[in-house]
Amino acid sequence: MERIGIRELKENLSRYMKKVRTGQRIIVTDRNNEIAIILPFGKTDGEEKLYQLIQRGTASWSGGIPEGMRNRIVSKGKSVSSAVIEDRR
């Protein structure tokens, strides 16, 4: 992720907006203090919150499938959602 100062952003706004359109995120700084993140429109709130957790070091992600999700349980018969709906009736 690229870090740029406010002055640099103002002087080259079109260039940085092209980068954002391609999916890149840009951190905007003011005297080396991070003040904003410019990201492509259309990201969900959940994605952004997860991204912030990763940035703070609270969460980590190495890419790929999460450890607990690798071995899926395959069952025969009704789906879990069908069983829950039936039980609610």
N, C-alpha and C positions, 0 to 999 in steps of 0.2 A: 504494500500500500504506500502510496506516495504522500509525502508531507510537503506542504508548501505554505509560505507566508502570505499574509493578506495582500501585500503589495504585488507579489508575483501573481497571485490569483487575479487581481484587478487588471494587471497589464496584459494577461494572456487568458482571459476568461473563455474565449471561444475554443482555444486549444484544450483547456481542461474539461470543458463541457463535452467535447468529442470523446475524450477518454472515459468520462462517466457514461456516455451513451453505449460504449462498448462493454460496460459492466464493471469498470474499475471504480474503486472507492478512493477518495482523496481526503486526507486530514488537513484541515486548515489551522495554521498556528498564528499566534500573536506573541512576538518576542519569545519564541520557543515553547509557549504554552499552548497545548491543544485546546481549541475552542469549538471546533465543529467537524463533522464528517459529511462530505458530499457523497451521496450514493444514488444509484439509479432508481428512478421512480418505479413503484410496483412491488417493492419488497414488503413482505408482511411485517406486522409489528413483532410477531414471534421471531422471525428471522433476525430482525434488528436487535431485539433484546438478547438473543443468543449470541450474536456477534459482539455485543457490548460485554457480555460475561466473559467471552474468550479474550477480548482485549484487556480486561481488568485482571485476567489470570485466575478468575474464579472457576472457569470451566476450560476444558481443553478438548481439541478435536484433531485427530490425525487424518481425517478423511476416511472414506469407505463406510462400511456397515458397522454400527456400534457393537461392542463386544457382546452384550446381552441379546442381540438380535440375530446372531449368526445362525444358530440352530433353531429353526422354527419347528414348532410342534404341529404335526399333521394329525388331524382327527377324522374319524369317519362319522357319518351321520349329519345331524343338524349343525349349523354354524352356531357359535356362541351367541351372536346377536339374535338369531331366531329363538334360541332357548330362553333368552332373557325376555323377549317380547311375549313368548308363550307363557312364561311364569308370571308376568304382570297382569295377564287377563284373568 
